[in-house]
Amino acid sequence: MYLTLDHVVKQFPSRDRTGTVSAVNDISIAIEKDEFVTLLGPSGCGKTTTLRLIAGFEYPTAGTITLDGAQVNDLPPNRRDMAMVFQSYAIFPHLNVFENIAYGLRVKNLPIGDIKRKVADALELTELTGLENRAPNQLSGGQQQRVALARALVMEPKVLLFDEPLSNLDAKLREQMRVEIRLIQQRLHMTSVYVTHDQAEAMTLSDRIVVMNRGQIEQIGSPQAIYQTPATRFVADFIGKANFVPARVVGQSDGEMQIEVFDRRQFRVPRPDPAPEVGSTATLVIRPEAVTINRGGRLLGVIQRGSYLGSLIEYEVTVAGQPLAVSESDPRRSTLYAVGASVEVGLIEELLYVLPAV
């Protein structure tokens, strides 16, 4: 592996100075060369501290950090061959676009010809060509973010780090920038570690996602694996929307299991590993898109709420006293079901998931 964190711990003194608080608690991550990995989780989960440990802005209390075969625990940031794109952009207000991007190269005392060539390449890559003489206050938020990205890229680091770089942009520009960041990363084959609390950002950008909670890792996997086969209830709840329904396991075979939910209605679902034993209780994870309305379902439900959102319609339906969030994306539906309407509710069995036994 190219970048590894091996049983890394980071503790800070407690507020009253009588003990310590673990911001990062015994985490291990192995990142391949050219891979894009996102650290995802709520505020206070340890993702930013982990990024700062990788960058060298913090030093681990225990464990090791290795880059390209060499341990970097005690190296300062300027000796780690990494570059970071910050949330606040951190571009110099007294320097123009060219000077901002060229700053690190000048610190390294590169020849002026090399500096001009590398900056020109970075300007083209980030679509800033023609803006090199503008001051930062003459740029939009998106353009300032591109300058910050170009300044990091021009250093040709071994690892590119992102600390929630899009959080200050509006929603539409955020969507545009995350697509562009991913395209640039794939074009340059640059190992990248990205921090965000935005699940859509993580799903769009990542080869793999590291879901963190309270200083620990809940699950590491591809966006598809994280969404379709969550390891814990926390992951299932944090990534996308999910309904959690009490269930009882009544049978299992290779690859699938039979469960009872909603007043003894039985369904066949994919078998998790490890799987709950027959006769035990479990939790069935039902994504909103796995629920159908009036399409031949076997359950009876009552509409509690409906919201038309253009590309989809969201409902809350009660089935056997259990509220279910439902998402329908059929553009042919022109009207909402009325609140209080009785409907047939179905479950798409191959999209259901039982949380593994713990």
C-alpha positions as CSV (number, residue, x, y, z in Angstrom):
1,M,0.0,0.0,0.0
2,Y,1.1,3.6,-0.8
3,L,-0.2,5.4,2.3
4,T,-1.0,3.6,5.5
5,L,-2.2,4.5,9.0
6,D,-1.5,1.6,11.4
7,H,-3.3,1.6,14.7
8,V,-3.2,5.4,14.9
9,V,-4.3,7.1,18.1
10,K,-4.5,10.9,18.8
11,Q,-5.3,12.1,22.3
12,F,-5.7,15.7,23.4
13,P,-5.7,17.0,27.0
14,S,-9.2,17.2,28.5
15,R,-10.7,20.6,29.1
16,D,-10.1,20.4,32.8
17,R,-6.6,19.1,32.3
18,T,-7.2,16.1,34.5
19,G,-7.0,13.5,31.7
20,T,-7.1,13.0,27.9
21,V,-9.7,12.8,25.2
22,S,-9.2,10.5,22.2
23,A,-10.1,12.3,18.9
24,V,-8.8,9.3,16.9
25,N,-9.0,5.9,18.6
26,D,-6.9,3.1,17.1
27,I,-7.7,3.4,13.4
28,S,-6.0,1.6,10.5
29,I,-6.4,2.6,6.8
30,A,-4.4,1.3,3.8
31,I,-4.6,3.5,0.7
32,E,-3.4,2.4,-2.7
33,K,-1.4,4.6,-5.1
34,D,-3.7,6.8,-7.3
35,E,-6.7,6.0,-5.1
36,F,-9.3,8.6,-4.1
37,V,-10.4,7.9,-0.5
38,T,-12.9,10.0,1.4
39,L,-13.1,10.3,5.2
40,L,-16.8,10.7,5.9
41,G,-18.7,11.3,9.1
42,P,-20.5,13.8,11.3
43,S,-18.9,16.7,13.1
44,G,-16.6,15.6,15.9
45,C,-16.1,12.1,14.4
46,G,-12.3,12.5,14.0
47,K,-12.1,12.8,10.2
48,T,-10.4,16.2,10.2
49,T,-7.9,15.2,12.9
50,T,-7.1,12.1,10.9
51,L,-6.4,14.4,7.8
52,R,-4.2,16.7,9.9
53,L,-2.3,13.6,11.2
54,I,-1.6,12.6,7.6
55,A,-0.6,16.1,6.7
56,G,1.7,16.6,9.7
57,F,-0.2,19.4,11.4
58,E,-0.7,17.0,14.3
59,Y,1.5,14.1,15.5
60,P,0.0,10.7,16.5
61,T,0.0,9.7,20.2
62,A,0.5,6.1,19.1
63,G,0.6,4.2,15.8
64,T,2.5,4.8,12.6
65,I,1.9,6.7,9.3
66,T,3.8,5.4,6.3
67,L,4.0,7.0,2.8
68,D,5.6,5.2,-0.1
69,G,7.5,2.8,2.3
70,A,8.8,5.5,4.6
71,Q,7.5,6.3,8.1
72,V,6.5,10.0,8.3
73,N,5.3,10.3,11.9
74,D,7.8,12.9,13.0
75,L,8.2,14.8,9.7
76,P,6.9,18.3,9.5
77,P,4.3,19.1,6.8
78,N,6.9,20.7,4.4
79,R,8.9,17.4,4.3
80,R,6.0,15.0,3.6
81,D,5.6,15.7,-0.1
82,M,1.9,16.4,0.3
83,A,-0.3,19.4,-0.5
84,M,-3.6,20.4,1.0
85,V,-6.7,22.3,-0.3
86,F,-8.3,24.1,2.6
87,Q,-11.9,24.8,3.3
88,S,-11.1,28.6,3.6
89,Y,-9.1,28.5,0.3
90,A,-6.2,30.2,2.2
91,I,-5.0,32.1,-0.9
92,F,-2.9,35.2,-0.4
93,P,-5.0,38.4,-0.8
94,H,-2.0,40.5,-1.8
95,L,-0.9,38.2,-4.6
96,N,-2.6,37.8,-8.0
97,V,-3.7,34.4,-9.4
98,F,-0.3,33.6,-11.0
99,E,1.7,34.6,-7.9
100,N,-0.6,32.5,-5.6
101,I,-0.2,29.4,-7.7
102,A,3.6,30.0,-8.2
103,Y,4.3,30.6,-4.5
104,G,5.3,27.1,-3.5
105,L,7.5,26.7,-6.6
106,R,9.3,29.9,-5.8
107,V,9.9,28.7,-2.2
108,K,11.6,25.7,-3.8
109,N,13.8,28.0,-5.9
110,L,12.8,26.5,-9.2
111,P,14.0,28.3,-12.4
112,I,11.6,31.0,-13.6
113,G,11.1,29.1,-16.9
114,D,10.0,26.0,-15.0
115,I,7.7,28.0,-12.8
116,K,5.9,29.7,-15.8
117,R,5.5,26.3,-17.5
118,K,4.1,24.5,-14.5
119,V,1.8,27.4,-13.6
120,A,0.5,27.6,-17.2
121,D,-0.3,23.8,-17.0
122,A,-2.1,24.2,-13.7
123,L,-4.1,27.2,-15.0
124,E,-5.2,25.2,-18.0
125,L,-6.1,22.2,-15.9
126,T,-8.3,24.2,-13.6
127,E,-9.8,26.4,-16.4
128,L,-8.2,29.6,-15.0
129,T,-6.2,30.5,-18.1
130,G,-6.6,34.3,-18.8
131,L,-7.2,35.1,-15.1
132,E,-3.6,34.9,-14.0
133,N,-3.3,38.7,-13.4
134,R,-6.5,39.0,-11.3
135,A,-6.5,39.7,-7.6
136,P,-8.4,37.2,-5.3
137,N,-11.1,39.8,-4.6
138,Q,-11.9,39.9,-8.3
139,L,-12.7,36.2,-8.4
140,S,-15.9,34.3,-7.6
141,G,-15.9,31.7,-4.8
142,G,-15.6,29.0,-7.4
143,Q,-12.7,30.6,-9.1
144,Q,-10.9,31.1,-5.7
145,Q,-11.4,27.4,-5.0
146,R,-9.8,26.6,-8.4
147,V,-6.8,28.8,-7.5
148,A,-6.4,26.9,-4.2
149,L,-6.6,23.6,-6.2
150,A,-4.2,24.8,-8.8
151,R,-1.7,25.9,-6.1
152,A,-1.8,22.4,-4.6
153,L,-1.6,20.6,-8.0
154,V,1.4,22.6,-9.3
155,M,3.5,21.1,-6.5
156,E,3.0,17.6,-7.9
157,P,2.7,16.1,-4.4
158,K,2.7,12.4,-3.7
159,V,-0.7,12.8,-1.9
160,L,-3.3,15.5,-2.4
161,L,-5.4,16.3,0.7
162,F,-8.8,18.1,0.8
163,D,-10.3,19.6,4.0
164,E,-14.0,20.1,3.1
165,P,-13.0,22.4,0.2
166,L,-16.5,22.9,-1.2
167,S,-18.5,23.7,1.9
168,N,-18.4,27.5,1.2
169,L,-19.9,27.1,-2.3
170,D,-23.5,27.1,-3.3
171,A,-25.2,23.8,-4.0
172,K,-25.0,23.9,-7.8
173,L,-21.4,25.0,-7.9
174,R,-20.6,22.3,-5.3
175,E,-21.9,19.7,-7.7
176,Q,-19.9,21.1,-10.6
177,M,-16.7,21.3,-8.6
178,R,-16.8,17.8,-7.2
179,V,-17.2,16.4,-10.7
180,E,-14.2,18.5,-11.9
181,I,-12.1,17.5,-8.9
182,R,-12.7,13.8,-9.7
183,L,-11.9,14.2,-13.4
184,I,-8.6,16.1,-12.5
185,Q,-7.6,13.4,-10.0
186,Q,-8.3,10.6,-12.5
187,R,-6.4,12.5,-15.2
188,L,-3.3,13.0,-13.0
189,H,-3.5,9.6,-11.3
190,M,-3.0,11.4,-8.0
191,T,-3.4,9.7,-4.6
192,S,-6.0,11.8,-2.8
193,V,-7.6,11.9,0.7
194,Y,-10.7,14.0,1.1
195,V,-12.7,15.0,4.2
196,T,-16.4,15.8,4.1
197,H,-19.6,15.4,6.0
198,D,-21.6,15.5,2.8
199,Q,-22.6,11.9,1.8
200,A,-23.4,12.9,-1.9
201,E,-19.9,14.4,-2.2
202,A,-18.3,11.2,-0.8
203,M,-20.4,9.0,-3.1
204,T,-19.5,11.1,-6.2
205,L,-15.8,11.4,-5.6
206,S,-14.5,8.3,-4.0
207,D,-13.0,5.0,-5.0
208,R,-13.5,4.0,-1.3
209,I,-15.2,5.7,1.7
210,V,-14.0,5.5,5.3
211,V,-17.1,6.1,7.5
212,M,-16.0,7.4,10.9
213,N,-17.9,7.8,14.2
214,R,-16.6,9.0,17.6
215,G,-13.0,8.6,16.6
216,Q,-13.3,5.1,15.2
217,I,-13.9,3.5,11.8
218,E,-17.4,2.0,11.3
219,Q,-16.8,0.7,7.7
220,I,-14.4,1.0,4.8
221,G,-15.7,0.2,1.3
222,S,-16.7,1.3,-2.2
223,P,-19.7,3.7,-2.4
224,Q,-21.8,0.9,-3.6
225,A,-20.8,-1.5,-0.8
226,I,-21.3,1.2,1.9
227,Y,-24.8,2.0,0.6
228,Q,-26.1,-1.5,-0.2
229,T,-24.4,-3.5,2.5
230,P,-23.9,-1.2,5.6
231,A,-21.9,-2.9,8.4
232,T,-23.7,-1.1,11.2
233,R,-27.0,0.8,11.8
234,F,-24.9,4.0,12.1
235,V,-23.6,3.5,8.5
236,A,-27.0,2.7,7.1
237,D,-28.5,5.7,8.8
238,F,-25.7,8.2,7.8
239,I,-25.4,7.1,4.2
240,G,-28.6,8.0,2.4
241,K,-32.1,7.5,4.0
242,A,-33.2,4.2,5.6
243,N,-36.1,2.7,7.3
244,F,-35.3,0.3,10.2
245,V,-37.9,-2.3,10.8
246,P,-37.8,-5.0,13.6
247,A,-37.7,-8.5,12.1
248,R,-37.4,-12.2,13.1
249,V,-35.3,-14.7,11.2
250,V,-37.3,-17.8,10.3
251,G,-35.0,-19.5,7.8
252,Q,-31.9,-19.3,5.8
253,S,-30.0,-21.0,2.9
254,D,-27.0,-20.2,0.8
255,G,-27.0,-16.6,-0.1
256,E,-30.4,-15.7,1.4
257,M,-32.5,-15.7,4.5
258,Q,-36.2,-15.6,5.3
259,I,-37.5,-13.0,7.7
260,E,-40.9,-12.0,9.2
261,V,-41.9,-8.4,9.5
262,F,-45.1,-6.4,9.6
263,D,-47.4,-8.8,11.5
264,R,-45.7,-12.0,10.3
265,R,-45.4,-11.2,6.6
266,Q,-42.4,-13.1,5.2
267,F,-39.8,-11.9,2.8
268,R,-36.6,-13.4,1.3
269,V,-33.5,-11.1,1.6
270,P,-29.8,-11.4,0.8
271,R,-27.9,-13.1,3.6
272,P,-25.4,-10.9,5.5
273,D,-22.1,-12.1,6.9
274,P,-22.2,-12.8,9.8
275,A,-25.9,-13.7,9.6
276,P,-28.3,-13.7,12.5
277,E,-29.4,-17.2,13.7
278,V,-32.8,-18.7,12.9
279,G,-35.2,-17.7,15.6
280,S,-33.3,-14.5,16.5
281,T,-34.4,-10.9,16.1
282,A,-32.8,-8.6,13.6
283,T,-33.1,-5.2,12.0
284,L,-34.3,-5.0,8.4
285,V,-32.9,-2.0,6.5
286,I,-35.3,-0.7,3.8
287,R,-34.2,2.1,1.6
288,P,-37.0,4.4,0.4
289,E,-36.5,3.4,-3.2
290,A,-37.0,-0.3,-2.2
291,V,-40.7,0.5,-1.3
292,T,-43.4,0.5,-4.0
293,I,-46.9,1.9,-3.8
294,N,-49.9,0.4,-5.6
295,R,-47.8,-1.9,-7.7
296,G,-49.2,-5.2,-6.5
297,G,-47.7,-5.1,-3.0
298,R,-48.7,-7.5,-0.3
299,L,-48.9,-5.0,2.5
300,L,-51.6,-2.5,3.4
301,G,-50.6,1.1,4.2
302,V,-51.9,4.6,4.8
303,I,-50.4,7.7,3.3
304,Q,-49.3,10.1,6.1
305,R,-47.5,12.7,4.0
306,G,-46.5,13.4,0.4
307,S,-43.9,15.9,-1.0
308,Y,-43.5,16.6,-4.8
309,L,-39.8,17.3,-5.5
310,G,-39.8,17.4,-9.3
311,S,-37.6,14.4,-10.1
312,L,-39.1,12.3,-7.3
313,I,-42.0,12.1,-4.9
314,E,-41.4,11.4,-1.2
315,Y,-44.1,9.8,1.0
316,E,-44.4,8.6,4.5
317,V,-46.6,5.6,4.7
318,T,-47.7,3.7,7.8
319,V,-47.7,-0.1,7.6
320,A,-48.9,-2.1,10.6
321,G,-48.1,0.9,12.8
322,Q,-44.6,1.2,11.3
323,P,-43.8,4.5,9.5
324,L,-41.9,4.0,6.2
325,A,-40.2,6.7,4.1
326,V,-40.9,6.0,0.4
327,S,-39.2,7.6,-2.7
328,E,-40.8,7.3,-6.1
329,S,-39.0,8.5,-9.2
330,D,-41.7,7.6,-11.9
331,P,-42.0,10.8,-13.9
332,R,-45.4,9.7,-15.3
333,R,-47.1,10.3,-12.0
334,S,-48.8,13.7,-12.2
335,T,-50.6,13.7,-8.8
336,L,-49.9,12.9,-5.2
337,Y,-51.7,10.2,-3.3
338,A,-53.9,12.1,-0.8
339,V,-53.1,12.0,2.9
340,G,-55.2,9.3,4.5
341,A,-55.4,7.2,1.3
342,S,-55.2,3.5,1.6
343,V,-52.5,1.9,-0.6
344,E,-50.9,-1.4,-1.4
345,V,-47.2,-1.4,-0.3
346,G,-44.6,-3.7,-1.7
347,L,-40.9,-4.3,-0.9
348,I,-38.3,-5.0,-3.6
349,E,-36.7,-8.0,-1.9
350,E,-33.3,-7.8,-3.6
351,L,-32.8,-4.3,-2.3
352,L,-33.5,-5.2,1.3
353,Y,-30.7,-5.8,3.8
354,V,-30.6,-7.3,7.3
355,L,-28.0,-5.8,9.6
356,P,-25.4,-8.4,10.4
357,A,-25.4,-10.1,13.9
358,V,-23.0,-8.4,16.3
